Structures are given as structure tokens and as C-alpha cells.
Amino acid sequence: MDLTARASARAWPPTDPNRPPALALAPKFRFAMSLLNEVLAGGTAGACATAIGHPLDCVKVHMQSRADLRGLSTLSVATSMLKSDGPGIFFRGIAAPLASSLIINSVMFVAFEHAQQQGLSPLAAGVASGVAQAFLTTPMDWIKIQKQLGATALLPALRARPMAVMNGHAMNLAREAVFTAFYLGLYTHIRAMAAPADGGAPPLAVVALASSATGALAWLASYPFDVVKSVQQASAAGSAASRIDAAVRIVHKRAGLAGFYRGALASTARAMLVTSSRLVVYESIKSRL
């Protein structure tokens, strides 16, 4: 009997009625540990990325939604915000996205991996992952934007219109699907080419460079959806500006087609910081689990 045959003979068949319960649960245990690893790696990576990117996200939201800042550069807007409200304004509204980053990033990575296991290409898996995330990020983004713009009476507004938190969902769905397709889909292709022969993770410098590039491309591709969504979510619930067509007209009236990329400089810089830090932390943790 050769070595393969002897190993097969020693293996405990899954259908063996005498198989100990502990061994019978091994596949379920491995699956649970895999999910726990994704939660740990994805959640930690997401929290770090949120803390790094939130100040620039605040600048982006103010540039996209405030007509009085029209024509000002990213640096000028940031300076104006600092003078008027102090440094705390750059972390206003961070509690909600920071608390939700564990769940959202876990969903992103778990959904992406599961979609690939079902036979989808990396780009298609990215779309599926983005759609799954959108149902979480739409209400969180609404709360975050309302807080960033200084809203203080959110609970009364939600009692009157509970579905206000889903304002801008269609645009957010498109944004998340496009973004994750570029971000994780393209990154997966680059990672496969850069990974060492033993199948391990590529060097962290390669991870940082590749994820920065795919993150920047992802944000530029999805940015117009984000602009329209921000206008919708910054408006009062039930107002005309909360509709997609009205929000598009508002953006176009302010600055023409260029308005759909207003604030893109701050956002792309933020995207490169967030996407690279997220995957560097994620790959670092996964390599140690």
C-alpha cells in the first residue's frame, strides 16, 4: 500500500457513525474560526482606516453640501472649518462610523470571499460585497452626515420619518457596488500576481501601493454617486433635495459637470489613506492568525 493509500485508510470518514462528536464538529469549528478571523482582521482594519480618514471625510462633506464654500480649495475649506469650529469639527460624527466599522468591514470581506467561493469573478464579487454593505452604510452615512453638518435633533426627525435613514440608498448602493468592485476586485488580481510562490501574502509595501492605487481608482469611479448621495442625505427628510433627480439638478446648477467631482481631491487623498491602511492592517492580522 503506498503512502497516499495508507493516509486515506487512516483518515476518519465523515460518514463513519463511530466518529467522535468533537471531530464531527471540526468543519463547523473551522468555519466559525474563519468567520472570527474575518471579524477580527476586517473590524480592526476598518476601525484604523476610519480614524485615519474621518477628518478628510468631514472636509469632503462640507465641500459637497455647503453652497457658501463654493469655489474654495480643499485646504481653504479645511482652514475655514478649523477657524470657525476648532479642531473638534474634523472628528464630529466619528462615533457612528467607528462603532459600525467592525460590522461593515467584516461584511465587506466575508461577502467578498463568499461570492468568490460561489464562482464569481473578483470584480463581480466586489459588486456583490458592495450591495451587501450598502444596507448598513446608508443609515450610518445619513447619521454621520447629519452630525457633521451640526444637526442636533435627530431622534425627533426619526420619530417623524423613521425611513429618513435610508435617504440616498439608491445612490449609495451604486457607490458601494462600483467602489468595492474596483477596490477589492482589482486588488485581488494584483495580489495574485505579486504573491510569493509559496502562496503567502505579498510584502506589505506591495499591499500598500496596490491598495492605494485601486482605492484611488475606485473612489474616482464611484465619486459622482457619492456627491449626489451627500446632497440627498444633507437635506431635510421629505424635501425636494432628498430625491435623486432634484439632487442631480442641484449639483449641476452649482458647478456644472465639474460639480460631480467637487471635493474629489480631499476624497481621493482620503481614499488612498483609508484603503491602503485598511488592507495593510488586514493582511498583517490575517498573516498572524
PyMOL commands that set and color helices and strands:
alter all, ss='L'
color gray80, all
select helices_A, chain A and resi 3-10+21-24+26-65+67-69+74-85+87-91+95-117+122-148+154-160+162-166+169-194+204-234+240-242+244-261+264-288
alter helices_A, ss='H'
color red, helices_A
deselect
rebuild
show_as cartoon
